Amino acid sequence: MASYTAEKSITLRPNTAHKGAGTKRGVAVEVHCFETSRHVEEAWNARTVDIAYAGLPAATLAGIDPSDEDVRLSAGDSAEAHYLVLNMRSPDKALGRAETRRALASLIDRGRLAGEVFEHTVTPLYSLVPQGVVGHSTAFFDRYPEADAAYAAGRLRSAGITTPVRIKLGHQNGIAWWGPAMSSATATHRPRSTTPSGTPSGSPIAERPCSGSGRSGTRSRRTLP
């Protein structure tokens, strides 16, 4: 690590003292951190970065045309998951009753969220444990195979819970669109002499051309509860 500025940038350079099995020397890499997906996309569109890692909005990733001669697109699985967490100790105690939580769970249309909101850049998650991880199951699908408002209403009535049930929902902005979601890192290769040979499975990475090579984008398949 040649230099580091907290929450802004890191400069990485090949270790000249390394004596491992690898014989090829890498190139210097500048990693820049952005606060929002919007800033990542602006840098990508302005071609000031070569690789965008975890930050491009879903619509942008979905808009990458795999048939474009200047694009290389691949899709991989990821253990990253988004969860809806319920506060059972909220002041009004609306979610303290199991039937309320079950009714809420039965209203979540995971397939529609994955397809229409996240532009098919994620896959529905039907377990607290993502696919590919030991312990994964389809418990949510087995109990709630599809969003069912009638089922939710029935659960509330059977428990004697009057409607409407009022809850406060807090959420992040920018996971699917622009906004201050999770921090995003963008790496810029200097000089532009080589193209990365591969990308981690499941990481949403988009790459700019390096020395005559084609631009590529990797679409992440994240999971959604």
Residue, then its C-alpha position, 0 to 999 in steps of 0.5 A: m500500500a503506497s498511500y491511503t486517505a481515509e474514505k477517499s482513496i488507496t494506492l496499491r503498487p506491486n511488491t518488489a520484494h515478493k518472492g512467491a510462485g507468481t512471476k508476472r508483475g502487476v501494475a499500480v492500482e488507485v482505488h477511489c471510494f464514492e459515497t453514492s451510486r450516483h457518484v459511481e455512475e457519473a465517474w463511469n460515464a465520464r470514463t474517469v475509472d476503469i473498473a466500477y466495483a459494487g456501486l452501479p445502479a441496477a438499471t445501469l447493470a441491466g442496461i449493459d448489452p452482452s451483444d455489444e462488441d465493446v462489452r464482456l458481460s458475465a453473471g455470478d452468484s453471491a452470498e450478499a443478501h438484503y434483509l427486512v428486519l422487524n423490531m419486535r420491541s417497537p413502541d406500539k408493539a405492532l410487530g411484537r405479535a407473530e401473526t402480524r409478522r406472518a401477515l407482513a411476510s406474506l405480502i412481500d413479493r420477492g419475485r417482483l422486487a427482484g425483477e422490476v425494482f432490481e432489474h433482474t440483477v438479483t435473485p429472490l432469497y427464500s431463506l435467511v441463509p443465501q444459496g451456496v451456503v451450508g444451511h440454505s433452504t426454501a423455508f420462506f417459499d414453502r410457507y409463502p409461495e407468493a404474495d397473498a393479501a387475502y392470507a395476510a388479512g386472514r391471519l390478522r382477523s384470526a388473531g383479533i388484530t384490528t386494521p390498519v396495522r401501523i408501522k414505521l419503515g426505515h430503508q436505505n436509498g440507492i441500493a437499486w437506484w442512485g442514493p447513499a447506499m453502501s459505500s462503493a469503491t472504484a479502482t483505476h489501473r495505472p498505466r492502462s497496459t493490461t486487462p484484469s484476468g478475472t473477477p470475483s464471483g458475484s461481485p458487480i464489476a464493470e471494466r473499462p477498456c485497457s490498452g485496446s481491450g474490450r470493455s466488460g461488465t459483470r452483473s451480480r446475482r445478489t439475493l433478496p429476502 
